[in-house]
Amino acid sequence: RAAEIKHGRVAMMAALGAVVQHYVKFPGFESVPSGLAAVTSAPGSYGMIALFLVSGALELGVWTEDPTKEPGNFGDPAGLGQYNDDMRARELNNGR
């Protein structure tokens, strides 16, 4: 179940990133093309490597499972007060 929730979250973030990348460019990356071509261009490939390393470090260090909680329960990191059973069911169904 934890893997199912994690894959759903990654898919939702990827869908958001696919839209945002056309409108937002980080400083120093203005010349990088949008889409998958960004990975093959010089500054874009460096950004991809940095993103990969940072996400790996967060995955191994910060975002670890708490054995006292149910799988995928990281609380309400944004502090929006929306992390309840109904939202967990919606998240799980959206990831399927």
N, C-alpha and C positions, 0 to 999 in steps of 0.2 A: 504494500500500500504506500509506503514512503516513496518508493521509486515512481509509482504512478502519479503521486502528487507533485514530486519534483519535476518529472517530465512535462506535466501540464503547466507548471509555473514557467519552465524554460520556454515552452512553446508560446505562451502568452507574451513573455518578454520579447521573444524573437519577432512575433507579429507586430508588436509596438515598435520595435527597432527598425523593421523594414519600412515603416511609414515615416518615422522621425528622421531617418538618415537622409532623406531628400530635402529636408527643410533646415536641419541644424548641422553646422560644420564647426568643429573645434578649431581654435586658433592654431595655425601651422598646417592644417589639413585642408585648406581651401582648394588646393589643386587636385585633391584625390577624387577620382570619379565615384559616383554613387553605385550602389549595388555590389555584386560579387567581384567586379573589377577592382574594387578598392584593395582587396587582399593581394593582388599581383603588382600594384604600383608601389614605388619606394616608400613614401611616408606612411601609406596605408598598411603595408605589411608590418612596419614597426609598431603601429598602433594595435594591430591584431595580436602580435606577440605579447605586448604589454597587457592587453585585455585578457588573453589566455592565462598569463602568469598571475595576474591579480585575482581573476575568478577562481583559479586553482587554489591560491592561498586562502581566499575566503571560504571556499568549500571545505578545505581541510582544517581550518583553524576556528573560524567564527561561526559558520553555519553548520554546527554539528547537532546531531539528534540528542535530545534529553531523554534518557530511558524512563523517567517518571511521567512523561507526557505521551499522548498518542502520536503515531507517526505523522510527520509533517507539521506538527504544531510548534511554530516558532513565536507564538504570541501575536501581538499587534505591533509590528516594528514601526509603522508610520504613525501610530497613536490616533487612529481614526475612530476607534471604538466599534469597528465593524466585524471583528473576528469572533463570530458566534457560530452556532451549529448550522444555521441557515446558510451563511456565507461559505462555510467549509463544504457543505453539500453542493453549492453552486460551483465552487472551485473544482471539486472532484468531478462533477459532471461535465464541466467545460473542458477539463483535461482529457477526457475519454474520447 
